[in-house]
């Protein structure tokens, strides 16, 4: 298995510097041979969680320590995210809900239905520093056969008050992320092969929907954002775009990338789930906190 970096001639200095940096050869596997890994999320406590979706479990990896199972029986876990308090949020595709796990292990369901009907199968989520939760609700595979809602949704759970519907895209929304300042929401669409952006106001409400990136060849999955606002999109390989949607480069993957997150001890390592593997790619970019 091999990993390499390709940059367009007009790519930003960030990508050019990475391609010439001898540290670029230090790409390594952290975990291998899980059923299907996705949803990496870095905790400020110094560890990474990621889902092994078909196996119904969430794994934890801390640099210098053995990998361990954080949760068993996690009902088809997909996307994960941490809030500023260190609590873990997870999309459970089989239970068709979004849950939050407190630091003491207590689990609370935050979203299970919309207007009296069960959610399709929440897939990915992002949490702002102020506690606003955004998640996608597509329907992949067997989830399509048991839908109660006649649309795919993007939702917003504010810190106080009822859940809100952000968008009802024609295609299935997939990966989701926030800009470093929390004022822009990014949502990938698996069927339309694009990424949409939404402006967020002080209440976390979305407006000004627009297509930021169009014509993505593969299915856009998880999205990570660095401190400069550049987007790293898991779409087979890792595609890198500026905040304006301009292509900056590609990190080639020999197995299909499903998700990515910045983390590790320096905050500059891109942790990627690809097939049944978890790998880390050293970068010069700092992940957004």
N, C-alpha and C positions, 0 to 999 in steps of 0.2 A: 504494500500500500504506500502511495507517495502523495505528498502535498507540495505544491509549488505556488509561487505568487506571480501573477501576470498583471502588468499595468499598461493602460493605454498611453500613447506618447504624450498626450496632454495632461496626464494625471498630476495630481497635486504633489507637492514636495513630500508630504507624509508618505505616500505610496512609494515614491522614488527612493526615499531614504530607507524605507523598509526593505526594498528589493536589494539594496546594496549593503545592508547591515549584516555582518557575519552572524549575528544572533538569529537571523531568519532561518538558519539551518537547525536551530534548536526547537524543532517541532516534535512533540512526543505524545504518545498515547498515555492516557491516564487510566482508562478502563476499556475493556474489550468484551465483545461477545454477549452483550445484553440482547434481549429480544428486539426492542426498538426504543432507542434513547431519544428524548426530546425535553424541551422545557428547562434548560439550564438557568439557574438564578444564583447570584452570589450574595451571601450574607455578610454584613459588616462585622459579624463575629468571626469571620475568617474561614468560611467553608462554602462549598458549592452544593446545591441540591439539583438533581435532575430526575426525570421520570423514566421508568421502564414501563411504558404504557400497557402492552399486552399482559405483562406479569403483575399488574396492579400494585406496583410498589414505587416508592420514592427513595432514591439513594442519596447518601451524603458523602462528600469527599473533602477532606481537609489536608492541605499540603503537609507531607511528612507523616501522615497517619494512614492506616488501612481504610479502605472504603467500607462503609457500613450501610445497612438498611435503616432508613429513618421511619418509614411507614410501610406496613404490609396492608393488603386489602384496601387499597386506595381507589378502587372503583374506576380504573382506566385513567390514571392521572395524565394530564397533558402539560399545559403551561403552568409555570410557578413564578412567584414574585414575592419579594419582601417589602414590608413597609418600614417607616423610619423607626418604629419601635422594635423591629426585629421579628415581627410576626410573619408567618408564612401563609401565603394565599395560593390555592391550587384549583385548577379547573378539573373536575371529575367528569369525564365524558360518559361513563356508564351510569353514574348516579344522576347525571344531567344537572349538575349544580356547581356553584362556586363556594368553596369553603375557606375558612381562616383557622389556622392552628396557632393557638397562643404559645408563648414560650414554655409554659408548663405542660404542653401537649393537649390541652383541651381544644376540641374542634367545634366550630360553629358554622352552620350553613348560612351564607349571606344572600344567595340568589338561587332559586329553584324554579320559579315560574314567572310568567308575564301575563297579566290580565286573566288569571285563572287557568292558564295552560302551561304545561311543563315546558321548560327550555329544551332546545334541540339537543345540544351536546357542547357545552362551553369548552373552548379550545385553548385560548391564550389570554393573558391579562397583563395589565401594567398598573402600578400603584404610584401616585404622586407623593411628593414629600409631605403634602398637607393631608394625605389620607384619602384622596379620591381614587376609586377603583374603576378601571375600564376593562371590559372583556368582550371577546368575540364569541358568537354563538352560531356556528355553521352546522352542518350535518354531513359527516363523511361516513362511507361504508354502511354498516348496519343501522347507524343512527338515522339514516334517511327513511328507513322502513317504519319507524315508530314516532314520527314527528306529530306533534299536536298543533304547533304553530305553522302557519302557511307562509312564513318568510324567514330569512336569515337576519340576525340582528347584531348590532354593536350597542353595548349598554354602558351606563354610567351609574355607579353606586356612590353617592356622596357620603361624607362623614356623618351627616345628619339628613334625615328626610328620605323619601321613597326613591327606589331605583327609577332611572330614566332611560328611554330609548334614544340613542344617538343617531342611528341610521338603519335603514332597511335596504341594504344593497341587493342588486339583482343576483350577483354571484356570491359565493361563500367567503365571508371574511375569515382571515386566518391569523397571521402574526399581528402583534400590536405593540406599540412603544410610545414613549413620551420624549419630547425634546428636553435638553438639560434644564431649561427654565420652567418646564411644565406647562408651557403656553401653547404647544402644538401637539396634537395627537396624530400618530401615524398608524394606518391600518392596511395590511396587505390583503389582496383578494385572490383566492386560489383559482377561480374560474375566469376572471377578467385579466389575470396576470399583470396586475398593477398595484401601486401603493397610493392610497389617498391620504390627504392631510386635512386636518380640521383645526381651526383656531379655538382655543379654550379661554373663557373669561375667568374672572375671579371666583365665580361660583362653580367653575369646572364645566360649564355648559358649552357645547360645541356649536360652531357656525362656520360659514365660508368653506364648505366642502369643495375639494378640488383634487384632480389627479396630479400627483407629484411625479410619479415615475410610471411610464406606460411601456408595454411591449416586453415584459420580462419573459424570457424563453421558458424557464422552468416555473414551478409553482412556488411563489414566495411564502416562506414559512416564518420562523421566528426572526425578530428584529432586535438588534442592539444599537445603542447610540453612544458615541464618544463625547468628550467634553466640548468639542468644537461643533457638535450637532451633526456630524456625519453619520449616515445610516449604514449598518452592516446587515445585509439581508440574506438569510439562509434560503437559497433557491437553487438547490443542487450543489453549486459552489457557494462561496460567500461573496455577494456583490456589494460594492461600496459606492455610496452616493453622497454628494454634498447635501446640505440642508435645503438647497434649491432644486434637488433632484438631478444634478449633473453627475454622470458616471465618473468615478475616480479610479476604479480598478477592480480586480477579482482575485480572491484567494481560491485557487483551484483545489478541489477535493476529489479523491478517487472513490469515495462513497458519498451518497447523497446527504448533504447537510440539512438538518431539520431545525436546528436552533443554535443560538450563540449568545454569549454574555461576557462582559468584561469582568475580570476578577483576579484571583491569585494574590500573592503578597504585595505585588507592585501596582495592582489595579490596571496594568497595561497589557495583561495577557488576555487574549480572546479564547474563551473556552467554547468548544464547538461539539455538538452532538451530531454524529454522522452514522447512519445505520444503527448498528448495535454498539458503537464506540463513542468514547469521550476523548477528545484530543485538546491540546493547548497550543496556541500559536502566539509566539512573542511578537509584540508590536511596540511602536513608539507612541501610539495614541493612548490617552488616558480615558478610561470609561467614565461616563456621566454618573454622578452619585444620585 
